[in-house]
Amino acid sequence: MSPSTWAPPGRPLRFEVLGTPIDPSTRARRGRLAVPHGTIETPTFMPVGTNATVKALDPDDLHEVGARIILANTYHLYLRPGHERIARLGGLHRFMAWDGPILTDSGGFQVVSLADLREIDDDGVTFRSHLDGSTHRFTPERSIAVQEALGSDVAVVLDHPVPPHASPRDAVVDAMGRTHAWALRSLAAHHRDDQALFGIIQGGLDPDLRAASSEAIAALPFDGLCIGGLAGDETRAQRRAALDVVVARLADDPRPRYLMGLGSPLDMLDAVDRGIDLFDSVLPARVARNGTLWVPGGKLNIRNARFLDDPRPVLEGCRCRLCRTFSRAYLAHLFRAEELLAYRLATCHNLTFTLDFMARLRQALEAGTFQEFRRDESARRVPDDLDALAERDR
């Protein structure tokens, strides 16, 4: 096994770092991640399929936009239709007719997003269902059991994230300690040999806490490493600083690195520059359903009246089913008429745009032109308000 390959014995995962830029000013790297249901070229973005579906799309759409791995939500699938039912029906891949890799989160995100509906203690989290008010207990062991029943390619440990900027240090310390204890319990509970398990680094924005969490989680026998507690209320500069602390401690670690919850192209580009391999977010699909279409350097609000008579595609040369077939005027009409096709076409466009951006980024890494690519893309005007919409309905 070469130093650039991670293939833990008896585990269903192989990660190869295929190349890194010669320029020492960047930690960007080109990789390839293999799991039971397929191989993923990295860096890449994972569309979010909260309820065993990426909203408005079917599996053929996902293949067409270029998705190679998707994320499903453990907590929501536990509530509805139930992980035991999914297991009886052949597992999550068969249930949703998706033949590619799936990563399941742990329910940890809901610790933040459903903060008004949960109580947390050292043993776990008690949620009050947003569906019917019933109570449900999530522990590290329970989260692992649900994910094993779902049969995802990659499971993730239950953690305790907190808003990084708004949380006082003592709250970050408390959450980090709980995350570390739950990591150990998750490892002990995980028994499925055909499913990889990723740990999660926390620590907020304090460099010493981020460093301590990085070292603690990296010392455990996980198949990959998630960086949690970012893509929240921090600034881009704060996120960069936190990533620099983490990746400096993982510089010689061969495992894949996954920054949770980040989805705008410029932010992902910035994180790739700092050494990140995987991303997920509801952002591209969510803003699409609001009528926001991504284009190089910005966005179009298709609900604006100026598009009602515009015969052009949303983006000339885009390969998505919207741009190769329909006009801006037609899409503007669909949104005004509240036709469901509007959501499908807009989502196809934004995910195609995002995944094609990541493909061009990988090509730049292969060609040795990553820094030029980064400078060119960073010089474009990028909207600052997209991340505010990112996680509301995950």
C-alpha positions, 0 to 999 in steps of 0.5 A: 500500500502506497502512502497515498492510499487508504484501504483499511484491512477488512473494510469496504473502502479505498481512498487514493490521493491521485495527486496534489499541486506542486504549489506549496501554497495549497493543500488541494488534492485529487482523489478517488473514493471506492465504496461498495456501490461505486467509485467517486472522483474527489473533490466532489459534492453530494446532493442531499436526499433527506427523505430517500429522494433528492427533492423533485428528482428521480434516480435517472435525473441524478445520474444525468446531473452527474451525481455519484454519491448522495446523502440521506437523512437518518433521523427523518427516515427513522421517523418516516417510513421507518428504518425497519420497514426500509430494511424489510423492503431490501435496504435503502438502495433498493427502496429508492432505486438508486444504484450508486453510493449513499452516505447517511448522516447520523441525526446530529444535524437535527441536534441544531436544526430541531433545537426547540424540539429536543433535549440532550444529555450525556447519554443521547438526545430525546427528540419530539417529532415534528410530525406528530409530537411523539418522543424518540430517543437517539443514542450513538448506538441507536443511530448506528443501528438505524444506519446499519438497517438502512444499509448505506455505504458510509455511516456517520457517528452521532455528534453534538454540533453547536452554532460555531460563532454564537456558542460560548466556549464552555458550550463548545467544550461540553459539546466536543467532549460529548462528541468524543465520548459518542465517537467511542460508543459508535465504534463499539456499536458498529458491526456491519462489515460492508459499511464504512464509518466516519468520525466527526471533528468538532471544536467550534472556532477556537484553534486549541479546541479544533486542534484537540478534537482533530487529534482525538478523532484522528486517533480512532480507527474510523474509515474517514473523517468529517469536519462538523460544526461549520457551514453555520453562522461563521464567516468565511474567514473564520471557516478558513482559519478553522479548516487550516487548524484541522487539516494541518493536524491531518496532513499525513492522515490518508483518510478522506475528509468531508466538510459537512453542510457546505454547498456554494461553489466558491465556498467549496473551492475555498475548502478544496484549497485547504484540503477537503474532499467531500461536501454536501448541502441542500443549498443548490436544490433549495434555492432552485425551488425558490426560483434561483438559478445559478450561473457563472459569477452569480444567479438569476431570479427567474421570478423577475418579470424581465424573464417572461419574454426571454427566449434564451436558455438559463445558461448558454452551453449548459448540458442540463435538461432545462437549458438544452430544451427550454427557455427562461420565459417558459421556466418563468411561466412554470413558476408563476403557474406553480407547475411542479415541472418548474422545481424539477427543471430548476433543480436539475440545472443547479445540481448540474451547475454545481457538479460540473463546477466540481468536475472542472475543479478536478480537471484543473487539479489534474492539469496543474492549473488549480491556482489559476482556476481558483483565481479566475473563479474567485474573481467572479461576483458570487452572491453572499446571501445563498448560504442563509437559505441553505439548511432550513429544510434539510 
